[in-house]
């Protein structure tokens, strides 16, 4: 990028007293423009070089929605009703549910695994885009929180309407909502309001953890990241084993750390794949690190593995690896199906975080009105896709532009401080 910009900015003439000031201003303008173009360029490069990621994002969010609306709602009715704090319904089991139950595979966690792997795959290029931890975290906050807050707030409006129609009290307290709005539900041990947000809570912690490690360990980042994560995993496992059964408030945080570290390891598999694909590590090291992470992931280091979930996570990793290594640019870019998946990919974030709460409200309301639950599912699908498209265009994209502009200002400030 620097070479492309140099003709427009370099070669300032020394014609008088103001030439030094003009040269300084020109250099600062160069810095600002370069960081803006660099942000856009890297984002564009990732989309073009790894076109398959768009398809995987789109398919993954469709898998998760299918699971929550057509599987989880029926197979875990007590938990589904518990999100709204109402009594579970006695539903007729769909014909396909038994077949899915007999097969040791969980399509919802299969989709979530792709989201985790994509996050890990893109974490290093994301960190490389920003000159400081502060600018990186600023970008992540602008990228994730506004859309999340809007989607969660809209879901709560559905709950308010549902409570008014039923003549019941609003089911959540102010402190519960505050913890949910700022991704601290699990830290303060609150129950779920929206069952899809657990994975986002883990990813937010991973982004923060990765940013801190990157700030101190840019050289051999991957190897140090893996070592620190595994060390902490063994340390937490030791605490969990030694103090198991202790009636202590702090022990909950040991359990929470254990759960988060498990998924950190899954996300790091994506990071290993990126480093290998970019030839930053040898294939021997890539295979070695990936094998170490895989063995740790399925080992008793964490909670006893559930067979269906483990098969889903491992299947996602091997499929993801194959597609990145052999079909990174995708299979084809034509047809209605491709356009729909691309659209689902573009709106995947608001679609993922905004579908459960309003969807379940509509489904339960349809049941209580004597309608088929599938009318509720139909209404929910129409709503969540329209809502996600609007939030993506009006909120997500707008705040991404603000994030890039703010990152440029931060970089500008850092440059001034270094020059003074």
CORPENOR-V499623 format. One record per residue. N is the residue number from 1. PHI is phi in degrees with one decimal (* if undefined). D_FIRST is the distance of its C-alpha to the first C-alpha in Angstrom with 2 decimals. Layout:
# CORPENOR-V499623
{{N & PHI & D_FIRST} {N & PHI & D_FIRST}}
This chain:
# CORPENOR-V499623
{{1 & * & 0.00} {2 & -61.9 & 3.79} {3 & -62.8 & 5.46} {4 & -69.9 & 5.19} {5 & -88.3 & 6.44} {6 & -58.2 & 8.81} {7 & -59.9 & 11.55} {8 & -82.0 & 12.26} {9 & -119.9 & 12.70} {10 & -85.9 & 13.86} {11 & 84.1 & 17.33} {12 & -65.9 & 19.48} {13 & -85.4 & 23.11} {14 & -97.3 & 25.72} {15 & -98.6 & 28.47} {16 & 171.3 & 30.31} {17 & -61.4 & 30.68} {18 & -84.4 & 28.03} {19 & -66.3 & 25.27} {20 & -64.4 & 24.41} {21 & -65.0 & 24.25} {22 & -64.1 & 22.10} {23 & -64.5 & 19.63} {24 & -63.1 & 19.66} {25 & -62.8 & 19.20} {26 & -62.3 & 16.31} {27 & -65.0 & 14.52} {28 & -67.1 & 15.44} {29 & -62.0 & 14.30} {30 & -61.6 & 10.83} {31 & -60.6 & 11.04} {32 & -61.5 & 12.49} {33 & -62.8 & 10.22} {34 & -65.0 & 7.03} {35 & -68.8 & 9.33} {36 & -64.5 & 10.76} {37 & -64.0 & 7.97} {38 & -63.2 & 6.99} {39 & -57.4 & 10.76} {40 & -66.1 & 11.29} {41 & -64.4 & 8.80} {42 & -62.4 & 10.44} {43 & -60.4 & 13.72} {44 & -64.5 & 13.43} {45 & -61.1 & 12.60} {46 & -63.8 & 15.60} {47 & -64.4 & 17.78} {48 & -79.1 & 17.23} {49 & -72.4 & 17.39} {50 & -119.7 & 20.26} {51 & -61.4 & 22.13} {52 & -62.6 & 25.31} {53 & -63.5 & 24.51} {54 & -63.1 & 25.15} {55 & -63.4 & 28.47} {56 & -66.1 & 29.43} {57 & -60.7 & 28.79} {58 & -61.6 & 30.91} {59 & -66.1 & 33.65} {60 & -62.9 & 33.75} {61 & -68.2 & 34.41} {62 & -68.5 & 37.08} {63 & -59.6 & 38.71} {64 & -66.2 & 38.87} {65 & -64.3 & 40.37} {66 & -58.3 & 42.86} {67 & -62.9 & 43.87} {68 & -68.9 & 44.42} {69 & -86.8 & 46.28} {70 & -109.0 & 48.19} {71 & -122.3 & 48.76} {72 & -59.8 & 48.40} {73 & -58.4 & 50.28} {74 & -90.1 & 53.28} {75 & -79.7 & 53.21} {76 & -129.0 & 52.50} {77 & -63.8 & 54.38} {78 & -62.8 & 55.46} {79 & -69.4 & 51.90} {80 & -62.4 & 50.76} {81 & -68.2 & 53.60} {82 & -64.2 & 52.96} {83 & -61.0 & 49.58} {84 & -99.1 & 51.62} {85 & 56.0 & 54.55} {86 & -125.3 & 57.02} {87 & -74.8 & 59.49} {88 & -67.1 & 58.28} {89 & -100.8 & 59.55} {90 & -90.6 & 61.65} {91 & -102.3 & 59.56} {92 & -75.7 & 60.41} {93 & -70.5 & 58.16} {94 & -60.5 & 56.09} {95 & -62.3 & 57.09} {96 & -85.5 & 53.75} {97 & -66.3 & 53.63} {98 & -65.4 & 56.06} {99 & -63.6 & 54.20} {100 & -66.7 & 50.92} {101 & -68.9 & 52.82} {102 & -74.8 & 54.34} {103 & -96.3 & 50.99} {104 & -75.2 & 49.22} {105 & -154.7 & 45.90} {106 & -119.2 & 44.35} {107 & -68.0 & 42.05} {108 & -67.0 & 40.91} {109 & -72.3 & 39.75} {110 & -61.3 & 38.27} {111 & -66.8 & 35.96} {112 & -62.0 & 35.25} {113 & -59.3 & 34.39} {114 & -64.2 & 31.53} {115 & -61.3 & 30.16} {116 & -62.2 & 30.43} {117 & -65.5 & 28.80} {118 & -64.4 & 25.84} {119 & -60.0 & 25.41} {120 & -67.0 & 25.53} {121 & -64.1 & 23.16} {122 & -97.2 & 20.40} {123 & -66.9 & 21.18} {124 & -68.4 & 18.95} {125 & -61.2 & 15.62} {126 & -67.3 & 16.91} {127 & -65.1 & 17.64} {128 & -68.1 & 14.31} {129 & -73.4 & 12.68} {130 & -117.5 & 14.92} {131 & -78.9 & 15.55} {132 & -148.3 & 19.31} {133 & -61.4 & 22.17} {134 & -63.7 & 23.10} {135 & -68.3 & 19.91} {136 & -64.6 & 20.03} {137 & -67.8 & 23.71} {138 & -60.0 & 23.28} {139 & -60.8 & 21.01} {140 & -63.8 & 23.64} {141 & -64.1 & 26.46} {142 & -66.3 & 25.05} {143 & -72.4 & 24.21} {144 & -105.2 & 27.66} {145 & -72.9 & 30.37} {146 & -57.6 & 30.73} {147 & -63.9 & 31.14} {148 & -61.6 & 33.37} {149 & -61.5 & 35.51} {150 & -64.5 & 36.01} {151 & -63.6 & 36.96} {152 & -66.8 & 39.27} {153 & -62.8 & 40.87} {154 & -65.4 & 41.54} {155 & -62.8 & 43.10} {156 & -65.6 & 45.32} {157 & -62.9 & 46.49} {158 & -64.7 & 47.75} {159 & -66.0 & 49.59} {160 & -59.8 & 51.13} {161 & -62.4 & 52.37} {162 & -61.6 & 53.66} {163 & -65.3 & 55.55} {164 & -65.2 & 57.09} {165 & -65.5 & 58.23} {166 & -90.0 & 59.81} {167 & 70.3 & 61.31} {168 & -112.4 & 59.75} {169 & -78.5 & 57.91} {170 & -62.8 & 54.14} {171 & -82.0 & 53.49} {172 & -118.9 & 50.84} {173 & -89.5 & 51.12} {174 & -64.4 & 48.79} {175 & -69.0 & 47.68} {176 & -62.4 & 47.02} {177 & -65.3 & 44.77} {178 & -59.8 & 42.96} {179 & -62.0 & 42.20} {180 & -71.0 & 40.96} {181 & -62.0 & 38.71} {182 & -115.6 & 36.85} {183 & 56.7 & 36.80} {184 & -117.0 & 39.60} {185 & -56.0 & 42.30} {186 & -70.2 & 42.48} {187 & -64.8 & 42.37} {188 & -95.1 & 45.41} {189 & 61.4 & 47.03} {190 & -89.1 & 47.41} {191 & -74.9 & 48.27} {192 & -73.0 & 45.96} {193 & -106.2 & 45.70} {194 & -122.0 & 42.99} {195 & -70.6 & 43.07} {196 & -88.9 & 39.49} {197 & -83.4 & 37.84} {198 & -56.3 & 38.73} {199 & -70.4 & 35.64} {200 & -67.0 & 33.36} {201 & -58.5 & 35.18} {202 & -68.5 & 34.35} {203 & -63.8 & 30.66} {204 & -61.4 & 30.35} {205 & -64.9 & 31.98} {206 & -64.4 & 29.74} {207 & -60.1 & 26.55} {208 & -65.4 & 28.11} {209 & -61.1 & 29.30} {210 & -63.9 & 25.96} {211 & -63.1 & 24.22} {212 & -66.5 & 26.92} {213 & -63.6 & 26.74} {214 & -61.2 & 22.95} {215 & -63.0 & 23.48} {216 & -109.8 & 25.92} {217 & -135.8 & 25.18} {218 & -69.4 & 21.54} {219 & -76.3 & 22.71} {220 & 54.7 & 24.63} {221 & -55.7 & 23.97} {222 & -62.0 & 25.56} {223 & -60.2 & 28.62} {224 & -69.9 & 29.32} {225 & -62.3 & 28.85} {226 & -63.2 & 31.34} {227 & -61.4 & 33.73} {228 & -63.2 & 33.84} {229 & -63.8 & 34.37} {230 & -68.1 & 37.13} {231 & -60.2 & 38.74} {232 & -63.4 & 38.94} {233 & -63.7 & 40.28} {234 & -67.3 & 43.08} {235 & -63.4 & 43.83} {236 & -66.3 & 44.16} {237 & -62.4 & 46.22} {238 & -61.8 & 48.51} {239 & -61.7 & 49.00} {240 & -63.2 & 49.68} {241 & -69.3 & 52.20} {242 & -71.0 & 53.98} {243 & -104.1 & 54.34} {244 & -58.5 & 54.83} {245 & 95.7 & 57.64} {246 & -68.9 & 57.29} {247 & -91.3 & 57.87} {248 & -133.0 & 55.16} {249 & -64.8 & 52.68} {250 & -70.8 & 49.84} {251 & -65.4 & 50.31} {252 & -58.6 & 48.61} {253 & -69.7 & 45.33} {254 & -65.3 & 45.79} {255 & -62.5 & 46.19} {256 & -65.3 & 43.15} {257 & -63.0 & 40.98} {258 & -61.0 & 42.30} {259 & -66.5 & 41.35} {260 & -66.2 & 37.80} {261 & -63.8 & 37.19} {262 & -57.6 & 38.44} {263 & -79.4 & 35.71} {264 & -58.6 & 33.08} {265 & -64.8 & 34.00} {266 & -63.6 & 33.57} {267 & -63.0 & 30.11} {268 & -64.7 & 29.17} {269 & -60.6 & 30.09} {270 & -66.0 & 27.04} {271 & -65.1 & 24.90} {272 & -61.0 & 26.56} {273 & -65.1 & 25.84} {274 & -62.5 & 22.09} {275 & -62.5 & 22.10} {276 & -69.6 & 24.25} {277 & -61.5 & 22.31} {278 & -85.4 & 19.08} {279 & 61.0 & 21.38} {280 & -81.8 & 21.00} {281 & -132.3 & 24.81} {282 & -73.0 & 27.49} {283 & -66.5 & 29.58} {284 & -64.0 & 32.52} {285 & -68.7 & 30.88} {286 & -61.4 & 29.56} {287 & -65.8 & 33.09} {288 & -62.9 & 34.67} {289 & -65.4 & 32.71} {290 & -64.9 & 33.07} {291 & -63.6 & 36.77} {292 & -62.2 & 37.31} {293 & -68.5 & 35.78} {294 & -63.3 & 37.75} {295 & -61.8 & 40.99} {296 & -64.2 & 40.50} {297 & -62.9 & 39.76} {298 & -94.6 & 43.01} {299 & -82.8 & 45.11} {300 & -68.9 & 47.65} {301 & -55.8 & 45.11} {302 & -115.9 & 44.66} {303 & -61.0 & 47.16} {304 & -53.2 & 49.23} {305 & -67.3 & 47.00} {306 & -86.7 & 48.00} {307 & -56.7 & 48.18} {308 & -61.8 & 46.87} {309 & -69.5 & 43.83} {310 & -62.9 & 43.04} {311 & -61.0 & 43.34} {312 & -65.5 & 41.01} {313 & -65.9 & 38.34} {314 & -66.7 & 38.61} {315 & -60.0 & 38.61} {316 & -61.7 & 35.42} {317 & -64.0 & 33.72} {318 & -70.0 & 34.85} {319 & -66.9 & 34.00} {320 & -60.2 & 30.55} {321 & -62.0 & 30.00} {322 & -61.2 & 31.29} {323 & -66.2 & 29.16} {324 & -66.6 & 25.87} {325 & -75.3 & 26.75} {326 & -121.2 & 28.19} {327 & -140.5 & 27.18} {328 & -59.7 & 23.78} {329 & -89.7 & 22.94} {330 & 92.6 & 26.33} {331 & -102.4 & 29.55} {332 & 179.1 & 29.54} {333 & -123.6 & 28.41} {334 & -128.1 & 31.66} {335 & 99.3 & 34.82} {336 & -64.7 & 36.12} {337 & -61.0 & 35.85} {338 & -62.7 & 32.12} {339 & -64.0 & 31.61} {340 & -67.6 & 33.75} {341 & -65.5 & 31.98} {342 & -63.6 & 28.57} {343 & -62.7 & 30.13} {344 & -60.8 & 31.64} {345 & -65.3 & 28.28} {346 & -60.3 & 26.70} {347 & -102.7 & 29.68} {348 & -62.0 & 30.33} {349 & -66.7 & 29.88} {350 & -63.9 & 32.42} {351 & -65.1 & 34.50} {352 & -70.1 & 34.78} {353 & -83.7 & 35.57} {354 & -115.5 & 37.73} {355 & -99.0 & 40.11} {356 & -70.5 & 42.74} {357 & -62.2 & 44.50} {358 & -64.9 & 44.99} {359 & -63.1 & 45.62} {360 & -69.6 & 48.36} {361 & -60.1 & 49.92} {362 & -64.2 & 50.31} {363 & -68.1 & 51.67} {364 & -67.7 & 54.22} {365 & -65.7 & 55.22} {366 & -60.4 & 55.87} {367 & -62.9 & 58.06} {368 & -68.7 & 60.00} {369 & -90.2 & 60.64} {370 & 81.7 & 62.21} {371 & -93.2 & 59.41} {372 & -67.4 & 57.80} {373 & -61.1 & 54.84} {374 & -72.0 & 52.91} {375 & -67.8 & 53.12} {376 & -64.5 & 51.41} {377 & -64.4 & 48.71} {378 & -60.9 & 48.22} {379 & -62.4 & 47.91} {380 & -64.5 & 45.52} {381 & -63.8 & 43.22} {382 & -60.6 & 43.19} {383 & -62.2 & 42.47} {384 & -66.7 & 39.68} {385 & -72.3 & 37.64} {386 & -65.5 & 38.07} {387 & -59.6 & 37.40} {388 & -63.2 & 34.23} {389 & -64.7 & 32.85} {390 & -67.8 & 33.63} {391 & -63.6 & 32.27} {392 & -61.3 & 28.99} {393 & -75.4 & 28.51} {394 & -93.5 & 30.03} {395 & -114.7 & 29.24} {396 & -60.7 & 26.59} {397 & -64.5 & 23.97} {398 & -61.8 & 24.86} {399 & -73.9 & 24.55} {400 & -65.1 & 21.21} {401 & -64.5 & 19.90} {402 & -63.8 & 21.80} {403 & -63.0 & 20.38} {404 & -62.5 & 16.73} {405 & -65.5 & 18.02} {406 & -67.9 & 20.09} {407 & -60.5 & 17.44} {408 & -64.6 & 15.45} {409 & -66.2 & 18.79} {410 & -61.8 & 19.48} {411 & -63.3 & 16.30} {412 & -61.3 & 17.33} {413 & -63.4 & 20.79} {414 & -62.9 & 19.83} {415 & -63.2 & 17.97} {416 & -63.9 & 21.17} {417 & -63.7 & 23.39} {418 & -68.1 & 21.73} {419 & -82.6 & 22.03} {420 & -83.6 & 25.64}}
